[in-house]
């Protein structure tokens, strides 16, 4: 049976420090989930070429969507440096709220 990970209590100041340290990683995770949700929604009934047009249109027209994707990709090269000394369990804990928040975004 898999072990449960105990999530340590951390202060708001410590959380802010972690958020800053993992800024690019969190933005990438948010953008990847958003794109994944959009692809799943548009291609849920099977792939059609019109799905790609719909996705491209959303990128072109919806500023918030475009900004989220831009933020996810613009500094992606910084992610290896951000996470190089992190334990996988610590990353899972620290990115968990980003994942949950991203899953709540409507596409």
LOGU-400813 format. One record per residue (C-alpha): residue number from 0; residue in one letter; x, z, y. Coordinates in nm, 4 decimals, decimal comma, always signed. Each point is the difference from the previous one (the first is absolute). Last residue first. Example, Ala and Ser with C-alpha at 12.3 -4.5 7.8 and 13.67 -1.06 7.14 Angstrom:
# LOGU-400813
{margu=1; nufi=s; east=+1,3670; up=+0,7140; north=-0,1060}
{margu=0; nufi=a; east=-0,1370; up=+0,0660; north=-0,3440}
This chain:
# LOGU-400813
{margu=106; nufi=x; east=-1,2473; up=-2,0329; north=+2,6404}
{margu=105; nufi=x; east=-0,0945; up=+0,3635; north=+0,0526}
{margu=104; nufi=x; east=+0,2869; up=+0,2484; north=+0,0202}
{margu=103; nufi=x; east=-0,0547; up=+0,3041; north=-0,2262}
{margu=102; nufi=x; east=+0,2651; up=-0,1142; north=-0,2491}
{margu=101; nufi=x; east=+0,2545; up=+0,0074; north=+0,2798}
{margu=100; nufi=x; east=-0,0688; up=+0,3669; north=+0,0770}
{margu=99; nufi=x; east=+0,0418; up=+0,0909; north=-0,3672}
{margu=98; nufi=x; east=+0,3255; up=-0,1939; north=-0,0293}
{margu=97; nufi=x; east=+0,1393; up=+0,1480; north=+0,3206}
{margu=96; nufi=x; east=-0,0999; up=+0,3490; north=-0,1158}
{margu=95; nufi=x; east=+0,1867; up=-0,0510; north=-0,3261}
{margu=94; nufi=x; east=+0,3170; up=-0,1294; north=+0,1633}
{margu=93; nufi=x; east=+0,1583; up=+0,3440; north=+0,0388}
{margu=92; nufi=x; east=-0,0982; up=+0,1246; north=-0,3448}
{margu=91; nufi=x; east=+0,0957; up=-0,3212; north=-0,1768}
{margu=90; nufi=x; east=+0,3276; up=-0,0138; north=+0,1920}
{margu=89; nufi=x; east=+0,0789; up=+0,3580; north=-0,1022}
{margu=88; nufi=x; east=-0,0743; up=-0,0832; north=-0,3644}
{margu=87; nufi=x; east=+0,2269; up=-0,3037; north=+0,0159}
{margu=86; nufi=x; east=+0,2869; up=+0,2050; north=+0,1414}
{margu=85; nufi=x; east=+0,1228; up=-0,1113; north=+0,3401}
{margu=84; nufi=x; east=+0,3625; up=-0,0784; north=+0,0831}
{margu=83; nufi=x; east=-0,0346; up=-0,3796; north=+0,0222}
{margu=82; nufi=x; east=-0,3521; up=+0,0068; north=+0,1454}
{margu=81; nufi=x; east=+0,0550; up=-0,0689; north=+0,3679}
{margu=80; nufi=x; east=+0,3091; up=-0,2153; north=-0,0548}
{margu=79; nufi=x; east=-0,1826; up=-0,2225; north=-0,2490}
{margu=78; nufi=x; east=-0,2952; up=-0,0274; north=+0,2426}
{margu=77; nufi=x; east=+0,1938; up=-0,1314; north=+0,3014}
{margu=76; nufi=x; east=-0,0226; up=-0,3649; north=-0,1134}
{margu=75; nufi=x; east=-0,3794; up=+0,0207; north=+0,0320}
{margu=74; nufi=x; east=+0,0366; up=+0,0215; north=+0,3772}
{margu=73; nufi=x; east=-0,2510; up=-0,2656; north=+0,1093}
{margu=72; nufi=x; east=-0,2031; up=-0,0115; north=-0,3218}
{margu=71; nufi=x; east=-0,2484; up=+0,2872; north=+0,0041}
{margu=70; nufi=x; east=-0,0258; up=+0,0040; north=+0,3802}
{margu=69; nufi=x; east=-0,0892; up=-0,3710; north=-0,0054}
{margu=68; nufi=x; east=-0,2638; up=+0,0575; north=-0,2701}
{margu=67; nufi=x; east=-0,1598; up=+0,2838; north=+0,1971}
{margu=66; nufi=x; east=+0,0194; up=-0,2003; north=+0,3247}
{margu=65; nufi=x; east=-0,1725; up=-0,3009; north=-0,1611}
{margu=64; nufi=x; east=-0,2836; up=+0,2182; north=-0,1353}
{margu=63; nufi=x; east=-0,0468; up=+0,1670; north=+0,3377}
{margu=62; nufi=x; east=+0,0046; up=-0,3384; north=+0,1770}
{margu=61; nufi=x; east=-0,2627; up=-0,1659; north=-0,2160}
{margu=60; nufi=x; east=-0,0003; up=-0,3731; north=+0,0690}
{margu=59; nufi=x; east=+0,3150; up=-0,1536; north=-0,1465}
{margu=58; nufi=x; east=+0,0535; up=+0,2367; north=-0,2916}
{margu=57; nufi=x; east=-0,3714; up=-0,0073; north=-0,0803}
{margu=56; nufi=x; east=+0,0043; up=-0,3807; north=+0,0119}
{margu=55; nufi=x; east=+0,2945; up=-0,0105; north=-0,2424}
{margu=54; nufi=x; east=-0,1933; up=+0,2206; north=-0,2441}
{margu=53; nufi=x; east=-0,3118; up=-0,2182; north=+0,0274}
{margu=52; nufi=x; east=+0,2057; up=-0,3160; north=-0,0461}
{margu=51; nufi=x; east=+0,1672; up=+0,1490; north=-0,3059}
{margu=50; nufi=x; east=-0,3401; up=+0,0833; north=-0,1491}
{margu=49; nufi=x; east=-0,1244; up=-0,3547; north=+0,0739}
{margu=48; nufi=x; east=+0,2486; up=-0,1243; north=-0,2605}
{margu=47; nufi=x; east=-0,2009; up=+0,1827; north=-0,2646}
{margu=46; nufi=x; east=+0,1314; up=+0,2645; north=-0,2348}
{margu=45; nufi=x; east=-0,2502; up=+0,1959; north=-0,2053}
{margu=44; nufi=x; east=-0,3010; up=+0,2086; north=+0,1025}
{margu=43; nufi=x; east=+0,2146; up=+0,2873; north=+0,1241}
{margu=42; nufi=x; east=+0,2254; up=-0,2399; north=+0,1863}
{margu=41; nufi=x; east=-0,1082; up=+0,0928; north=+0,3533}
{margu=40; nufi=x; east=-0,0455; up=+0,3702; north=-0,0637}
{margu=39; nufi=x; east=+0,3084; up=+0,0364; north=-0,2195}
{margu=38; nufi=x; east=+0,2128; up=-0,1966; north=+0,2483}
{margu=37; nufi=x; east=-0,1241; up=+0,2205; north=+0,2859}
{margu=36; nufi=x; east=+0,0625; up=+0,3194; north=-0,1943}
{margu=35; nufi=x; east=+0,3502; up=-0,1127; north=-0,0909}
{margu=34; nufi=x; east=+0,0734; up=-0,0938; north=+0,3599}
{margu=33; nufi=x; east=-0,1107; up=+0,3435; north=+0,1217}
{margu=32; nufi=x; east=+0,1923; up=+0,1736; north=-0,2776}
{margu=31; nufi=x; east=+0,3176; up=-0,1904; north=+0,0860}
{margu=30; nufi=x; east=-0,0428; up=+0,0724; north=+0,3708}
{margu=29; nufi=x; east=-0,0436; up=+0,3750; north=-0,0536}
{margu=28; nufi=x; east=+0,2947; up=+0,0161; north=-0,2415}
{margu=27; nufi=x; east=+0,2196; up=-0,1908; north=+0,2469}
{margu=26; nufi=x; east=-0,0964; up=+0,2290; north=+0,2880}
{margu=25; nufi=x; east=+0,0772; up=+0,3062; north=-0,2129}
{margu=24; nufi=x; east=+0,3410; up=-0,1362; north=-0,0992}
{margu=23; nufi=x; east=+0,0783; up=-0,0901; north=+0,3600}
{margu=22; nufi=x; east=-0,0784; up=+0,3511; north=+0,1267}
{margu=21; nufi=x; east=+0,1612; up=+0,1959; north=-0,2840}
{margu=20; nufi=x; east=+0,2298; up=+0,2142; north=+0,2195}
{margu=19; nufi=x; east=-0,2610; up=+0,0215; north=+0,2769}
{margu=18; nufi=x; east=-0,2692; up=+0,1155; north=-0,2402}
{margu=17; nufi=x; east=+0,2423; up=+0,2489; north=-0,1573}
{margu=16; nufi=x; east=+0,0776; up=+0,1553; north=+0,3397}
{margu=15; nufi=x; east=-0,3702; up=+0,0124; north=+0,0875}
{margu=14; nufi=x; east=-0,0705; up=+0,1705; north=-0,3331}
{margu=13; nufi=x; east=+0,2698; up=+0,2604; north=+0,0734}
{margu=12; nufi=x; east=-0,1556; up=+0,0701; north=+0,3401}
{margu=11; nufi=x; east=-0,3476; up=+0,0246; north=-0,1537}
{margu=10; nufi=x; east=+0,1317; up=+0,2561; north=-0,2460}
{margu=9; nufi=x; east=+0,0385; up=-0,0658; north=-0,3697}
{margu=8; nufi=x; east=-0,1871; up=+0,1329; north=-0,3014}
{margu=7; nufi=x; east=+0,1503; up=-0,1295; north=-0,3228}
{margu=6; nufi=x; east=-0,1922; up=-0,2397; north=-0,2224}
{margu=5; nufi=x; east=+0,0319; up=+0,1025; north=-0,3623}
{margu=4; nufi=x; east=+0,0388; up=-0,3087; north=-0,2120}
{margu=3; nufi=x; east=-0,2051; up=+0,0072; north=-0,3158}
{margu=2; nufi=x; east=+0,1889; up=-0,0668; north=-0,3190}
{margu=1; nufi=x; east=-0,1090; up=-0,2850; north=-0,2206}
{margu=0; nufi=x; east=-0,1224; up=+0,0817; north=-0,3502}
